[in-house]
């Protein structure tokens, strides 16, 4: 009876929330769990083919939603927390919304994005068959602490699931270490050629996770991702099961996965990792991938993933939450050779992390390429990000607290494209501004 009451309350709160314009992605589950803490326990009994969870610092929402989209394209019924509410309350909301009013639920697969810090909590209730780990970067230090703390949290979670299959980023030494755990079968994906210029990039995991010595690289892609090896203990990039080669970053991007040609109309080198993670997980699940490129044609990127809005010129919205994410967003902006205006918004609300010292770890100096027309800063911490640019000797053309004003001014410029780079809590308000101004996504 407690479970039914929890489901009914959750469904009512979902309806009420959506009526008043809320996304209702987490709160209904939070209240439902107060009535029935075991609401999502035993989910595996309702899912016939398997539960796939995805975690990692960057790319988990895109990877999780791509996975669900690919499985749905095959005709499967999939449970997925597509809005990215990735704590236990968000998962509970997703589950109760899929349940009938009598608590019945049947699906072929569940694709669940999980916050790294919540993996041990979620794994007390949900036992996945496959776990995808995309990468580990420094993120929200006031919440997560340093990367080794996050690594230990994930290891605790892994130990709770017997015979867990891991799909790991084989180019990230911090992910590869999880394949050494006793109760797992690990599969690795990676990009097996030098693609990007070997520039001096901020490396998150410089030191070997096994012995602590500084790692070396035959080549690297960005941050600590690449063909790494430890000269001291022999820890190195593993044999890759799902391998990308022949990369072209032109639009559309082209590459091969295990010699299978792919032509993908997504922006950003980092998206290749998201795609091969999905390809790898599908193979581990026993699903055919000979039609992989076709499966992804209907996928629409989640809000803020290089999402384009149509005005008199395109406005491209990109979510970046940490140094590694911002560096990749800047690299993607710089591949666009059109004359461009750039807006950067930084907030420091609880979901962003109050500590904004990470701004000094971003290679913001690289944004000043020859095609940059104007640079605008905004957000709650507009002065912090503006000061960061001052120390990089980069001129900020406009500082404002008003995102609508920032976008409107850029639309009046003689540039060809506008990029808006925002951190987490600036994302949905910026989306609302773009829609209010008449942009079509």
N, C-alpha and C positions, 0 to 999 in steps of 0.2 A: 504493500500500500504506500509506503514511503517513496518508493521508486516512481509510482504513478503520480503521486502528488508533485514530486520534483519535476517530472516531465511536463505535467500540465502547467505548473508555474512557469517553467522555462519557455514553453510555447506562448503563453499569454504575454510574458515580458518581451519576447521576440516581436510579437505583433504590435504591442504598445510602442516599443522602441523604434520600429520601422515607421510607424505612423507619425512619430514626432521627428523623423529624419535621422535617427541613430542607425549605426550599422548593426547593432545587436550581435556582435561577434564574440563577446566575452561575458558580459554581465549576466545574461540569463543562466549560463552555466555556473557562474559563481554562486548565485542564489540557490540554484537547484542542488548544488553540492552540499549546501548547508543542511538541506533536508535529507539528502541521500548521498553520503560521501562515496559510496561504492557505485555511483551511477554508471561509470564507464568500465567498471571491472568486468572481465569476461567478454570484452568486445570481440576477441578472436573467435568466440563461438558463433558470432553473427556474421562473420566474414569468411566466405568459403575458400578463397584462393590465397589470401595472405594480407598481412599488415606491413606497410613500408613506412618507416619514419625517416625524416630528413632533418639533420641539424648541422650546425656550422655557423661561422660568423657571417659570411656573405654568401648570397645566392640561394639560401634555403627556400625562400618563398617561390622564386622562379623555378627552381628544381622540382619542388613538391607539386606545384601547379602544372608544370610540363608533364610530370609523371601521370597525374590524374587525367590530363587532357589526352595523352597518348593511349591510356587504358580505356577511356571513354570512347575514343575513336575506334577501338576494337570491339565496341559494343558492350563493355562491362558496366555494371552498376558500381560506382565508386563513391565512397565517403571521403570528403576532403575539406580541411579547414582553409579554404582558398583565400580568405581575407587576412591570413597570417596571424590570427590569434593563437599563439603557440604555447601558452601555459595550460595547466590542467583545466582551468575554467573555460578557455577557448575550445579545447578539445571536447569538453562536456557539452558546450553549446552546440558544436557541430553534430555530435551524436544525438542529442535530444531533439534537434530539429529534423533529423532523419528518421526518428522513431515514430511509430503510429501512436495514437493517443492511448493505446493499450500496452505500450512499451515494446512492441514488436519491431525487429530490425533485421533485414536481410540485404547483404551486399556481396559482391564478388571480391572487391579490394577495399582497403582503407589506406589512404595516403595522408599522413599526418606530419606536418611541420612541428618541430618541438624546439623550444628555447633550450640552449645548451645547459643552462643552470637548473632547468626543471627536469632534465632527463631522468635522474634517479627517482623523482617523485612520480612522474608519469609511468615509469616502468614498474612501479609497485602495482599499478592497475592495468596497464596495457602491455602485453608481451608481443613485441614485433617479430616478424620473420626475417626482415631485411632492414638494415640501418645504413643510410647513406650519410657520410660526413664530408662536407664540401671543402672546408678549410678552417684554419684557426688563426685569427688575427687579434691584435689588441683592440678592445672595444669596451666602452663604458667602464673605465678602470674603477670608478667609485662604486660600481655594482659587481662586476666580475672579478676585479683584481687582475693580476698578471696572468699570462696564458697558461702557466703551469697549474694554476688553481683550476681553471676551466678543464684542462686535460684530466686532472684527478677526478673532477666531478663526472666527466663522461666515462672514465674507467670504472667508477663505482656503479654507474648505470649498466654498463655492458656486463658486469659480473652478475647482474640480476636475471639475465636471460640466457638459459642454456642453449647451446648450438645456434647462436646468433650468426647470421651471415652479414658481413660488413662489406660495403662498397665504398672504397676510400680513394681520395685524391692521392695518387701515387707520386705526384710532383711536390707534395707538401710533407716535409719530414714530420711535422706535428700531427698529421693524420696517419701517416704510415705507422707510427708507433703503436696505434691501437690494434694493428694486425698481429702484434706480438702477444696479445692477451690469450690465455689458455683456452677459453671456451668458445672461440670464434673460428669461422672460416672466412678469410679475407680475400677480396678481389680488388684489383687496382685499375684505375683509369689515369690517363695522362697524355700530354702533348709531347711527342717524341722527336722534336726537332727545334732548332733555334729559330724563333719567329720575329721577336722584337729586338730593337737595338739594345745592346748590353750597356745600358746607362747606369749611373750610380743611383740605385733605388733604395728606399728604406726597407731593410729586411727585418721582419718581425721575429722570426725564429732563427737567429744566427748560429745558435749553439746546438750541438747534437743532443736530442732528447734522451739518448741512452747513456753517454759518458760525459757530456757537458763541454766537450772541446768544440772549438769553432769549426763549422762545416765549410767545405769547398764546393765549387760548382763547375761542371763542364759548360753549362749555360744556364741561364735562368730566364723566367718569363716576367714575373713581377713579385715584389716582396720576397718571401722565402721560397716561392714556387719555382721548381726547375729540376735539372739533373744534378742532384746533390750527392755528396758522399762525405763521410767522416774519415779523415786520414789517420785517426787514432784507433777507433774500435771497429771500423769496417761497416758501420751502419750506412746504408746507401739507398738510392732510389731502387725500388723492387722491379721485378719483371712485370711488365704492364699487360694486363688482360684485355683492356679496351683502349686502343691506341689511336691517337690522332696524328696524321701527317698531311703533307701537301696543303698547308694553310695559305689561303689568300684572304686578306682582310678588306678587300674591295667590297662594295655593296652590289649584290648580295655576297655574304661570306661564303667561301668554298673551302672544303677540306675533306679528308677521308677518315672514316672510323673503321679500323680493321679492313682497310682497302675498299670500303664501301663509300662511294661518292655522296657528298652532302652539299646542297645549295640552300642556305638558310638566310632569310631576309631579316636578320637581327643585327643590331649594332653592338659593338663591344667585344673585344678579344675574350674577356672573362666569360661571356655567354657560351663559348665553346666548352668550358668546363661544366657548366650547367647541363648542356646537351649530352655530353658523354657520360655524365653521372646517371642521367635518365636511361641512356642506351645500356649502360652496364647493369643497372638495377633490373631492367626488363629482361635481359639475358639471364641474370641470376634467378629471376622468378620463373624462367622457362618459357617466356614469351618470345615469339618470333620478332626479329627486328629488320627483316629484309625490306620492309616498307616503312622504315623509321622516318625518313624525311617526309613522306606523305602523311604520316600520323600527326605531324606537328603543324601542318599547314593551317589548321583551324584554330591554333592557339593564339589568344590575345594576351600580351604581357600584362601583368598586374600593374596597378597604378604606380607611376614613377620609375618604371624600368625602361629608361630612354623612350618614354611615351610621347608621341607627337600630337600636338594640337594644331588645327588648321586655322590660321588667320590670313592676313594679307601676305604673311610669310610664316613658315613653320616655327612653332615654339616647342622645344623639346624639354620635358620634365624628367629629371633624374634624381633618384634617392641615393644619397651617400652618407653612411653613418659613422665612418671611422677612417683612419689614414689610408688603409689599403683600398677601401671603396672609393674615396675621393681621388686617389692617385689614378685609379683605373678610369674613373669618370673624366678626369682631365685628359688622360691619354686618348680616350674616345673622342672628346671634343676636338682635340688637336688633329685627329685624322680627317676631320671635316674641313676642307680647304675653302669653304665659303666664308665670306666676310660675316663676322658674327658678334653679337652682343652676349655677354655672360652675366647672369645674376646669381649670386651666392647668398643663401639664407642659412643662418646658424641660430638655433634655439638651444636652451639649456634646461628644458623641463625634465621631470623625473624620467620619462621614457627615453630622453636623449642622453641622460647622464649629466649631472650638474658640473662635472669637471670638464672644462673645455681646453685643458692643456694639450690635448691631442692635436689641436690645430697646428702646433709647431712641428708635428711629425709628418705633416702633409707637404708634398713637394709643390707648393703653390706657385713657385717661381716658373714652373713649366707651362703655366697657363698663358704666359705673355708671348704667344707666337705672333707671326707677322699678319695673321688674319683676324686678330682680336680688334674689334672696333671700340667697344666701351665695356667697362667693368663696373657693376653695381653691387653693393653689399646691403644686406637687410637682415631682419630677424631680431630676436631679443638681444643677441650678442653681436650686434652690428659693429660696435666699436672694437670688440676683440678681433673679429675677422679683418676689419679694416687695418688695425694695427699690425696684424700678421703680414698683410700685403705691404705695408710701409717698410717693414724690416726686410722684405724681399725686393725693395726698390721698384715696386709695381704700383702705378698710379690707379687709384680708385676714382672713377669719374663721378659716382653718385653714391651717397649714403642716405638711406631712408628706412623708416619703420613700416612703410606702406607697400605691400607687395603689388597691389593693383596699380599704384603709381609707377612702380619700377617696371612692370611689364608694359604698361601703356606707353611710357617714355621710350622703351626699346622698340616697340612696334612702330613708333614714329621715326626711328632712325633709318639711315640708308643701307643698313646691313641686309644680309640675305637670310639669316636664321638667328633665332634667340635660344640660348641654352639656360635653363634654370636648374641649378644644383642646390638641393635642399637636404637638411638632415631630418630625422624622423617626424617630429611633431609639426614641422613646417609643411609636410607633404600634403595632408588633406586640406588644410586651409588654402594652400596654393592651388590645388585642384579646384576648389570651390571658386577661387578668383578667376581662374582660366575659363571655367564654365560660365560664370557671370558676365565675363567680357565677351562671350559669344564664341569661344573656341570649340571646335569639334574634334573629339579624339578619334 
